[in-house]
């Protein structure tokens, strides 16, 4: 698959992040084609390190933090939305 031509809308110019991602993927693909043995060793090493991480503990901690932060964040967003609605009504009354 050519990353330079992948899923880019021809009418709008691509974002810098999209271009950077495509360039990085292209460089990785070129490296894997030039050095397949090193690429396999790096992939195996990365898989081993990820396998050794205590993923259940990390997932539990992340879920616990998200559960504790979600209600205040939702409350804050609700207050912001109520403030926006209040300001819109006040602007509509002003001639």
C-alpha positions, 0 to 999 in steps of 0.5 A: 500500500502506498502511504503517499496516496492513502486516503487523502482528499484531493480537494483539501490539502493534508494536515501537517500531522497527516503528512508527518504520519505518512512520511514516518510510515514510508520510512518504516516500510523502507527500513523494513524492506532494507533490513528485514532481520533487524525489523523482526528482532525489533518487533520481537523485542517490543512484543516481549517488553509489552508482554512483560508489562503488568497490563492488568494493573495498568488497565485497572489504574487507568480505569480507576482514574478515568472513573474518578475524573469523569463526573467532575469533567462532565459537571464542568462541561455541563456548567460551561454549556449552561453558561453558553446558553445563558449568554446567548439568551442575554445577547438575543435580548440586547438590541 
